[in-house]
Amino acid sequence: MLPGETAVISGFRDDTLSVKLLEMGLLPGTVVRFNFSAPLGDPICITVSGFDLSLRVSEASSITILN
């Protein structure tokens, strides 16, 4: 995704990590917006349910989305 783009969460690739992401509010069907990545590319910042959330790229890559 590019900065400013939005997508809808459809699920997760990693069942173990999905528990942590669900607890942070990343629920299937939720709209997320990609804000920016750090200068070296990791972590990234997304907006979900009105709050900004920083995720490692390895965590974010386990999220499946619908554009």
N, C-alpha and C positions, 0 to 999 in steps of 0.2 A: 504494500500500500504506500501511497505517497502522502506527505503531510496535508491534512485537511480532508482526506477521503474518509468516508464512513462505510461500514459493513455491518452485517448481522451475524452474530455468533451462531453457528449451526451445531457445534459439538467440539470434542477433544480427541486427540490422537493418543494421549498418555493417560490411562485410567488413574494412576497414582497421583500425578500432578493435577488432574482434573479436580480433585477434592480441594486442593489449595486454591485453585482458580475460582471454583464455585463459591468458596467462602469469601473471596474478595469481590463477589458480585458479578462475575463473568458468567452469566446464565445463558443457556441457549435461547435465542430469540431476542437477546438484548442488542441494541445498536451501540457500536463503539466507533470512536473517531481516532484516527492516528494523528497525533500532534507533531512529534519530532523524535529524532534519535539523538543520543549524546554524540559529541564530536568524533569519538572513535567507533560509533555505531551501536554501542551497548552500554546502558539499557535504552529502552524506548519509553515514550510517554504516550498514553492513550487516555481518552475521556470515556467514562462509562457511568451511566446513571447520574450525571452531573458532577462527578469528581474526577480528578486527574490521578492516574495510577501509573507507576513506573514498573516495568517488567523487564527481566532479562530476555534477550533474543531467544534463548533456548526455551524459556517458558512460553513466550508468545508464539513460537513456531509450532507448539502443540495444539493451538487453537485453530479450528476449522471455521471458515467464514463463508457467507454468501455475499457477493457484491451487489 
